[in-house]
Amino acid sequence: MVMTLEKAASIAIRSLTPNRPYHVQWMLTRRCNYNCKGCDVWQEQDGRELSSWEIKRGLDVLRELGAIEVVLSGGNPLLRDDIDEIIEYASRSFITTIYDNGSMAVEKIDALRNADFVAISIDSLDPARNDHIKGVKGAWKKAMQAVEKLHDEGISVTVSPTISQLNLYEIADFTRFFLQKGIPLWYCLYSYDSSEDLGQIFRIGKENDEFIITDREAMVKLCDFLIEMRRKNGNIFMTTRILKAIKDLYLRDARTWKCRALQNFFMVDHLGRVAGCHLHSSVASIFDLRHAWHSKKFNSLRKIYSDCTQCTYLCYIFYSIHGSVFGNIKIAQEQWKSAKLFLRRDKTKPANLTSPVLKSY
């Protein structure tokens, strides 16, 4: 998608406005077609969801609030029949990213042309290991074909692996492989829901020993590797500050950030309920958010959330650390560098994604 001058100017103005949310993750559906081992959304599916008209109303509210970036996820948002209409509408006003497990992207490719970024979840270069994680045979092949197709079509596709103990030792080679193909990476970090809030708005995963990172030394070493790689290649969509924070977490068990849920980011679920993050109870409806955002109730909740240490979900860490006008500027600089990389890419060259022989970093 080519960003219009009007959209770019609007985003720039919102980026420089304080006390506004930067990032909103909208989990459009709880429906999912995969059985991922580290997630239980597929075990607790819910067919209820907002209509496209209601979602557009909600997006209007987010624009009025000053939100800059909207991530459309689920479940698998591409299972919605109206996803093309939703992506097109969201992309008019926001930097719009949509997630897919790799199963639907080719089928919905025309809809994805309107997105600023499409994130495809791949967790290993070993087909058998990846399919084990996804719980679906053939998932790796389909996801790799999707990345190649989107890349060749000039769609801004990124690969989004979830780092866990199961794939920790191959992430360096995984990174090298996709960078060599000109494919950017956005990492997730395995986490699980440990919330004590019985009203938790959106449950994602339970503790799974197979995925919990136990080799802290290897994780620290990986962070150092990624920090060094970032100096050479802007296609790693993480800031050095984030990678250093993760390194400190595993090296010294130190959380060097305060959570900024309901300040710089929040989430919306499939029914339009708003929460600081998915681990907490609903605090408003998307349609009431204009009035609630500056309320005493929200200010009180922000203080509570700032002391929360329940999770290591990387997206929440990212937008907590980059939680200011200055942080917005730094993110915008990073995204502009990435955008220039996309513009320079020779789109006539195929991605040629084949699985390499893995070696340790």
Summary of the structure (lengths in Angstrom):
residues: 361
radius of gyration: 19.1
end to end distance: 35.2
largest distance: 56.4
contacts: 1195
relative contact order: 0.14
helix: 43%
strand: 11%
